[in-house]
Amino acid sequence: MPDLAHPGWLAMLALLPAAVWLRRASGTAEGRGRRVAGTALRCAAVASLAIALAGPLAASHARRTDVVFALDVSSSVGREPSAQALDLVSRAFAGRAPDARMGLVVFGADAAVESVLGEPDGPVRSITSHVSRAGTDIGRAIEVAVGAFPPGGNRRVVLLSDGRENLGDARAAAAVARSIGVKVYAMALEKTATRHEISVQGVSAPDRVRVHEPFHVQVTVHSRLRAGAHLVVLRDGALLHETRLDLVPGVNVHTLVEQTDRGGLHEYEAIVNSDQDGEPENNRYQAFVQVVGAPKVLHAVGESGLERHVSDALEAQGFTVDEVPASALPASMHRLADYELIILNNVSGFDLSLAKMELLERYVRDAGGGVVMLGGDRSYGAGGYLGTPVENLLPVTMDVRSTVKIPTLAVIFVLDRSGSMASQSQGEEKIDIAKRAALGSIELLNPLDRVGVLAFDDTQEWIVAPTEVGNRAPITEKLRTLASGGSTDLVRALEEAVRVMSLQEAKLRHLIVLSDGLTGIGADFTDVGARIAAEGITMSTVALGLDADRVLMARLAEMGSGRYYHTDDPRNVPRIFTSETMVVARDLVVERETAPQRVYPGEILEGFPAHAFPRLLGYQRAFAKPAAQVLLATDDEDPLLAAWRYGLGKSVAFTSDLSGRWGREWVRWDAFTRFTGQLARWTMRRSGSETLLPEFRWQGRRGEVVVDVLDRDDRFINGLAMQATVSGPERDAYPVRLEQVAPGRYRGEFPVPGAGRYYVNLSGSRGELRVGPRTFGLAVPYSTEFLDLGVDRALLADVAAAAGGRLLPLSVTALPEVLTVDAAAVSERFTLWWPFLLAALVLLVLEVAVRKLAVPRALLEWWAARRGRSAVTDEEPGYEELRLTIERTRNAHLVALRDQGWYDAEDPAVRARLYMPAKRSRSR
């Protein structure tokens, strides 16, 4: 029998016999069927109303308690406490009551359902759910556990944790749980033994110093025991200092004096190692120091020896220049942010990974840095920059598809299909990558151009005989049949390609050779090289693989007056083919004399007369973007010097070179040093005279930046539109708007998803006033999960109290309290009254309908026919009685008329008698 909230209302059921008796005694002229049906409906309505007022409880399991265990599996909980808690959960599952329902949620930095609420088959032996163990979010665990319950019932959450919360808000989550009728109990996971622990708990250094200024770097190491340890201090990833430490229990402080002659943002990292340490995750700590000095320029060169002109000119202008090969370009934001300007001097895009290109774009857009790209035969379109992040940041584009008149062209791809091309890269065979590269290059050609594909190993095969590019469908189908195998005979392959190419009638005839160059010993390319030159054919080569014969492939490209490429990553082949095809088909490299024309006298050209610029012997063709400012142009009105702002930074494109090939007269120009200095100063990131004093804080997954902005007189600057761009360890950039909260003080929040290095670029404006951009570093250390901080019983007790529970010992004997339902909980349960009240109303309406509505005669006759009885007699048994009553009444009136009785002529009954078939007399 279900529980009732107010069972006294069931006394109304005692009135049902009285209602039946009154119905029968009413004497109404109803048929027997109507009277019985109406009485039954009225009794049912009264019963439903009584049950509704009594308030039955919502479900049949009202006296049963549903329990979800929330088990902490974060790193701060040791193996033994975790095993004890899992054993408790298993024993609770195994000893459950027959109708009991239990579930399990595991949590760390996030939470997951390990066992759904129900009737488990047996004890839980191990954890299979994957959650991050680098944090403790008790609030999230409570939310997931509450979400596992069905509505209603007695719901309990048992929290098994050490209480070391470092994410979320457990107290708030517990309060929400209580508001929806869920109780939370807590059990502390005690650590039975203290592990030996050595950790770096801080690196202290000044936020800002000057070049050559001595300062202290202080490393704080905490130890639980006497032990020996090895301390290493790194600056920007390079070894700065190392020493042996004799640690004592407690705090150990090691200080070193540091100074640097290099300005910029520097990272200091301390690492401690010891054989007696129990947790390696807490053995490192970082700090950032801003060193103020002369502006720094990173000069990345594509060909050493020819670019000293630029470095010498910048150093003469007071810049600190670091000249590096293109492959040594930094791969982290803090290393790039160390420089105010980056120059890419004839750098091929194939020497830069896509990740480094994306980093350069973020350096300009988000960190306010400056980039200058200088031309040359390896740069711009010929360098494979089309469609890359570097092209995005530049004021020019290399896509000249609809602008340049395409000449008549014949291209033959000579593809190595020897056995080495069957090896895989990123799950794809090299030969397939080569086919895809050829198809991509063919897409760039004019439909009237001619293309051919010659594959070779120790023999040669024309996969695609020279044909018009417009026939792309058959070309594609034939390329799909290309397969690898055999050895390599490059000499005969080139002879065959030159023989067929010499028969093609085209203005430009070009060979693109892809091979590792590992052909037969003693192979002689003299004759084929001479024929290439005699026929006016050009040839570029692509050396593929770490073991490729680079010398041979470079010599072949030189013999063919083309370009040489090398890559050990087959994924670069499509980009190489695309850029090489564009160079040939679009006439991107223009090698002829041109006189620079000044288009706009911008700040970079300030002080130079309009015709002061020396002539150039060549340039790379590119086209200005709509928002770019073209300062110098060539005779053909192609941009030579273009500049623009990109995000918070600036970039400049100079499409010729500044070396001895195309720009030999420029590097001899007496104003070359001044021009280079003005170019660098306009583009570089400017610090300004304002002072930015930032302070960073973080709690859990939220970070906060508070910055004071002062002018040169140390007065607050108010009313700025301040913003920050935060770049995290995952290289995601977060824009943050800062609100002014006090005079000269601005505040904003940003996400801190995990430990690592964060770079915060601050900038602001007010009318013509510009502040920043400046880049600062924030080192978020390891999570407190990796520190042995014991058990936070106070937090666990507060969480349990906030949700109506309490802190219990970690024991099976404590489970009965969780499973017992108290009387107050029963009285507070939801009552299911409304369905019974609705039934009472429906029954009353039906009862009235049965009494008042006439049944159609046709329906009665149909029903009587089915039962084989008279319709009138069976369905209307009161009709005959009514007829007899009327007849008796009429006879009484007839007697009164016969006996000359008085009657009132206005009485309707009397008037009715006048129409009856009987003897009438006049009224008196």
Disulfide bonds with the S-S distance in Angstrom:
none
